[in-house]
């Protein structure tokens, strides 16, 4: 399994639009092959920060996800709403039972 975490720091006044874009992106991502989970959360300690948590079956699923026009469009849309370059971390994980 691949785990992706990321966060966006949103410019003041842009959170409603950023949430709209993020929720649409999350809903679309959840329909993709290989998506185990995908969520976006507003940070209660910093209301201008959105945190993303994703689980994917494998690298092929992530490659397909990032190649989709809808994913690329999401990045383009939010790039005007952020105060700095987004943080993105990708982990190769194995579940311990």
N, CA, C and O of each residue as an XYZ file, in Angstrom:
388
protein
N       0.842     -1.174      0.000
C       0.000      0.000      0.000
C       0.889      1.239      0.000
O       1.968      1.248      0.594
N       0.422      2.269     -0.668
C       1.101      3.562     -0.707
C       0.242      4.563      0.072
O      -0.970      4.644     -0.128
N       0.884      5.319      0.957
C       0.201      6.355      1.729
C       0.757      7.708      1.287
O       1.968      7.899      1.183
N      -0.151      8.629      1.034
C       0.234      9.989      0.672
C      -0.357     10.940      1.704
O      -1.541     10.858      2.032
N       0.473     11.836      2.210
C      -0.017     12.932      3.034
C       0.414     14.232      2.368
O       1.451     14.302      1.709
N      -0.391     15.236      2.554
C      -0.051     16.532      1.998
C      -0.809     17.628      2.699
O      -1.832     17.384      3.339
N      -0.306     18.827      2.576
C      -1.064     19.938      3.135
C      -0.889     21.187      2.288
O       0.115     21.394      1.607
N      -1.922     21.997      2.374
C      -1.980     23.276      1.671
C      -2.231     24.367      2.693
O      -3.090     24.218      3.561
N      -1.494     25.459      2.603
C      -1.770     26.642      3.411
C      -2.493     27.628      2.507
O      -1.941     28.116      1.520
N      -3.723     27.905      2.861
C      -4.626     28.679      2.017
C      -4.560     30.162      2.393
O      -4.502     30.514      3.572
N      -4.568     31.017      1.380
C      -4.602     32.460      1.616
C      -5.903     32.827      2.330
O      -6.962     32.258      2.066
N      -5.791     33.783      3.232
C      -6.955     34.261      3.979
C      -8.059     34.679      3.010
O      -7.813     35.387      2.033
N      -9.276     34.226      3.300
C     -10.432     34.551      2.474
C     -10.708     33.542      1.370
O     -11.755     33.605      0.727
N      -9.781     32.609      1.140
C      -9.936     31.635      0.066
C     -10.342     30.235      0.530
O     -10.486     29.333     -0.296
N     -10.529     30.040      1.840
C     -10.815     28.699      2.333
C     -12.117     28.122      1.765
O     -12.121     26.949      1.389
N     -13.212     28.867      1.682
C     -14.434     28.258      1.124
C     -14.225     27.692     -0.284
O     -14.696     26.597     -0.590
N     -13.532     28.427     -1.128
C     -13.281     27.957     -2.487
C     -12.307     26.782     -2.480
O     -12.495     25.817     -3.220
N     -11.282     26.856     -1.661
C     -10.314     25.760     -1.563
C     -10.998     24.477     -1.095
O     -10.729     23.400     -1.627
N     -11.874     24.588     -0.108
C     -12.616     23.414      0.371
C     -13.514     22.844     -0.719
O     -13.624     21.627     -0.863
N     -14.144     23.706     -1.472
C     -14.999     23.253     -2.573
C     -14.179     22.446     -3.583
O     -14.584     21.353     -3.979
N     -13.047     22.972     -3.992
C     -12.179     22.277     -4.945
C     -11.664     20.961     -4.350
O     -11.650     19.931     -5.024
N     -11.243     21.007     -3.090
C     -10.671     19.828     -2.438
C     -11.714     18.722     -2.279
O     -11.419     17.555     -2.534
N     -12.919     19.074     -1.864
C     -13.960     18.068     -1.682
C     -14.345     17.423     -3.008
O     -14.612     16.223     -3.059
N     -14.375     18.206     -4.075
C     -14.659     17.642     -5.395
C     -13.540     16.694     -5.810
O     -13.805     15.615     -6.341
N     -12.297     17.086     -5.573
C     -11.152     16.250     -5.910
C     -11.181     14.938     -5.124
O     -10.948     13.868     -5.687
N     -11.462     15.024     -3.848
C     -11.523     13.827     -3.002
C     -12.624     12.883     -3.488
O     -12.407     11.676     -3.597
N     -13.790     13.427     -3.776
C     -14.902     12.591     -4.250
C     -14.529     11.874     -5.548
O     -14.814     10.687     -5.711
N     -13.898     12.591     -6.460
C     -13.462     11.983     -7.729
C     -12.417     10.901     -7.470
O     -12.492      9.809     -8.032
N     -11.452     11.207     -6.624
C     -10.367     10.260     -6.343
C     -10.890      8.958     -5.759
O     -10.376      7.886     -6.076
N     -11.901      9.040     -4.915
C     -12.455      7.839     -4.288
C     -13.074      6.870     -5.289
O     -13.267      5.696     -4.970
N     -13.388      7.341     -6.492
C     -13.976      6.471     -7.515
C     -12.909      5.777     -8.362
O     -13.236      4.902     -9.164
N     -11.663      6.146     -8.201
C     -10.591      5.625     -9.050
C     -10.145      4.236     -8.608
O     -10.152      3.907     -7.422
N      -9.758      3.432     -9.595
C      -9.216      2.101     -9.312
C      -7.969      2.234     -8.446
O      -7.095      3.053     -8.730
N      -7.890      1.443     -7.411
C      -6.719      1.450     -6.542
C      -6.782      2.410     -5.380
O      -5.896      2.401     -4.526
N      -7.818      3.247     -5.326
C      -7.961      4.172     -4.196
C      -8.603      3.424     -3.030
O      -9.732      2.948     -3.143
N      -7.898      3.321     -1.931
C      -8.419      2.670     -0.727
C      -9.131      3.699      0.136
O     -10.223      3.444      0.645
N      -8.514      4.853      0.299
C      -9.156      5.952      1.022
C      -8.531      7.264      0.567
O      -7.390      7.315      0.108
N      -9.327      8.327      0.713
C      -8.846      9.656      0.311
C      -9.680     10.660      1.101
O     -10.909     10.646      1.025
N      -9.022     11.519      1.850
C      -9.757     12.490      2.645
C      -9.035     13.818      2.747
O      -7.819     13.903      2.577
N      -9.804     14.844      3.027
C      -9.255     16.174      3.268
C      -9.849     16.677      4.576
O     -11.031     16.474      4.853
N      -9.023     17.331      5.369
C      -9.424     17.774      6.705
C      -8.893     19.177      6.954
O      -7.744     19.482      6.634
N      -9.733     20.026      7.524
C      -9.299     21.367      7.897
C      -8.673     21.287      9.284
O      -9.277     20.752     10.213
N      -7.486     21.809      9.418
C      -6.724     21.749     10.663
C      -7.408     22.598     11.738
O      -7.589     23.799     11.539
N      -7.795     22.000     12.879
C      -8.452     22.791     13.930
C      -7.510     23.785     14.624
O      -7.973     24.734     15.258
N      -6.207     23.574     14.507
C      -5.248     24.485     15.115
C      -4.831     25.603     14.160
O      -4.368     26.658     14.593
N      -4.999     25.365     12.866
C      -4.689     26.378     11.861
C      -5.784     26.303     10.800
O      -5.683     25.503      9.871
N      -6.818     27.116     10.923
C      -7.957     27.016     10.011
C      -7.640     27.373      8.560
O      -8.510     27.263      7.697
N      -6.405     27.800      8.279
C      -6.009     28.078      6.900
C      -5.219     26.909      6.295
O      -4.665     27.032      5.203
N      -5.170     25.782      7.004
C      -4.419     24.606      6.538
C      -5.381     23.460      6.220
O      -6.239     23.104      7.027
N      -5.216     22.897      5.025
C      -5.934     21.681      4.644
C      -4.935     20.531      4.653
O      -3.825     20.660      4.136
N      -5.332     19.411      5.239
C      -4.489     18.218      5.315
C      -5.152     17.100      4.519
O      -6.343     16.832      4.678
N      -4.376     16.457      3.671
C      -4.865     15.345      2.859
C      -4.230     14.046      3.340
O      -3.035     13.995      3.631
N      -5.046     12.998      3.419
C      -4.559     11.656      3.747
C      -5.142     10.695      2.727
O      -6.356     10.634      2.530
N      -4.247      9.936      2.072
C      -4.674      9.032      1.012
C      -4.008      7.675      1.182
O      -2.866      7.584      1.631
N      -4.732      6.625      0.821
C      -4.176      5.277      0.760
C      -4.474      4.729     -0.634
O      -5.606      4.786     -1.115
N      -3.436      4.200     -1.266
C      -3.555      3.651     -2.613
C      -3.007      2.236     -2.639
O      -2.097      1.899     -1.881
N      -3.566      1.409     -3.515
C      -3.179     -0.001     -3.590
C      -1.728     -0.180     -4.019
O      -1.020     -1.035     -3.487
N      -1.281      0.634     -4.989
C       0.074      0.464     -5.512
C       0.497      1.695     -6.306
O      -0.277      2.633     -6.498
N       1.736      1.664     -6.756
C       2.297      2.795     -7.493
C       1.563      3.034     -8.809
O       1.406      4.180     -9.230
N       1.117      1.974     -9.454
C       0.389      2.134    -10.717
C      -0.884      2.949    -10.517
O      -1.235      3.766    -11.367
N      -1.570      2.734     -9.410
C      -2.789      3.503     -9.118
C      -2.469      4.974     -8.909
O      -3.217      5.843     -9.357
N      -1.371      5.257     -8.238
C      -0.964      6.652     -8.016
C      -0.558      7.311     -9.328
O      -0.921      8.455     -9.600
N       0.194      6.578    -10.131
C       0.609      7.126    -11.434
C      -0.614      7.481    -12.268
O      -0.663      8.540    -12.893
N      -1.607      6.583    -12.275
C      -2.838      6.845    -13.030
C      -3.578      8.048    -12.446
O      -4.109      8.872    -13.190
N      -3.614      8.149    -11.122
C      -4.289      9.260    -10.439
C      -3.663     10.603    -10.821
O      -4.368     11.541    -11.193
N      -2.338     10.686    -10.725
C      -1.650     11.942    -11.033
C      -1.728     12.308    -12.511
O      -1.603     13.481    -12.864
N      -1.933     11.319    -13.379
C      -2.003     11.578    -14.821
C      -3.379     12.069    -15.269
O      -3.519     12.605    -16.368
N      -4.385     11.889    -14.430
C      -5.740     12.293    -14.811
C      -5.852     13.810    -14.966
O      -5.299     14.561    -14.162
N      -6.568     14.259    -15.998
C      -6.805     15.702    -16.155
C      -7.480     16.317    -14.927
O      -7.202     17.466    -14.585
N      -8.361     15.568    -14.262
C      -9.037     16.116    -13.083
C      -8.051     16.381    -11.946
O      -8.196     17.369    -11.226
N      -7.059     15.522    -11.775
C      -6.036     15.753    -10.744
C      -5.169     16.948    -11.108
O      -4.862     17.779    -10.253
N      -4.779     17.036    -12.355
C      -3.966     18.159    -12.806
C      -4.742     19.472    -12.713
O      -4.172     20.514    -12.391
N      -6.032     19.418    -12.994
C      -6.877     20.605    -12.879
C      -6.981     21.058    -11.420
O      -6.938     22.256    -11.137
N      -7.117     20.106    -10.501
C      -7.179     20.455     -9.079
C      -5.913     21.205     -8.664
O      -5.987     22.234     -7.993
N      -4.766     20.690     -9.061
C      -3.496     21.345     -8.717
C      -3.464     22.765     -9.276
O      -3.056     23.700     -8.588
N      -3.891     22.918    -10.507
C      -3.898     24.254    -11.131
C      -4.841     25.201    -10.401
O      -4.504     26.364    -10.176
N      -6.016     24.713    -10.032
C      -7.002     25.562     -9.354
C      -6.514     26.034     -7.996
O      -6.644     27.213     -7.668
N      -5.954     25.128     -7.201
C      -5.547     25.514     -5.843
C      -4.219     26.268     -5.828
O      -3.897     26.923     -4.837
N      -3.449     26.187     -6.903
C      -2.158     26.872     -6.903
C      -2.302     28.380     -6.724
O      -1.393     29.036     -6.215
N      -3.435     28.929     -7.139
C      -3.679     30.362     -6.960
C      -4.210     30.703     -5.570
O      -4.302     31.876     -5.207
N      -4.555     29.684     -4.801
C      -5.186     29.913     -3.497
C      -4.238     29.707     -2.315
O      -4.613     29.977     -1.174
N      -3.020     29.235     -2.572
C      -2.105     28.889     -1.485
C      -1.066     29.978     -1.244
O      -0.782     30.800     -2.116
N      -0.506     29.959     -0.032
C       0.510     30.939      0.344
C       1.925     30.441      0.090
O       2.868     31.230      0.043
N       2.070     29.118     -0.075
C       3.396     28.541     -0.313
C       3.245     27.215     -1.040
O       2.139     26.702     -1.212
N       4.363     26.680     -1.457
C       4.363     25.404     -2.176
C       3.793     24.322     -1.255
O       4.204     24.214     -0.100
N       2.851     23.521     -1.758
C       2.265     22.451     -0.929
C       3.316     21.428     -0.499
O       4.306     21.199     -1.193
N       3.074     20.823      0.657
C       3.886     19.706      1.136
C       3.241     18.419      0.662
O       2.026     18.262      0.773
N       4.030     17.496      0.138
C       3.533     16.204     -0.305
C       4.539     15.146      0.116
O       5.733     15.262     -0.162
N       4.043     14.106      0.795
C       4.900     13.015      1.257
C       4.274     11.700      0.814
O       3.082     11.470      1.014
N       5.091     10.841      0.211
C       4.608      9.556     -0.283
C       5.403      8.454      0.416
O       6.633      8.463      0.443
N       4.649      7.502      0.984
C       5.260      6.414      1.767
C       4.836      5.068      1.209
O       3.683      4.878      0.824
N       5.764      4.150      1.170
C       5.457      2.769      0.849
C       5.229      2.069      2.180
O       6.144      2.002      3.001
N       4.036      1.549      2.410
C       3.671      1.004      3.712
C       3.184     -0.427      3.591
O       2.583     -0.821      2.591
N       3.456     -1.186      4.623
C       2.967     -2.555      4.722
C       2.212     -2.669      6.038
O       2.737     -2.314      7.094
N       1.004     -3.154      5.975
C       0.186     -3.271      7.176
C       0.736     -4.379      8.070
O       1.075     -5.464      7.598
N       0.816     -4.092      9.349
C       1.245     -5.078     10.349
C      -0.010     -5.642     10.992
O      -0.847     -4.899     11.504
N      -0.128     -6.929     10.960
C      -1.344     -7.569     11.528
C      -1.056     -8.226     12.839
O      -1.955     -8.806     13.449
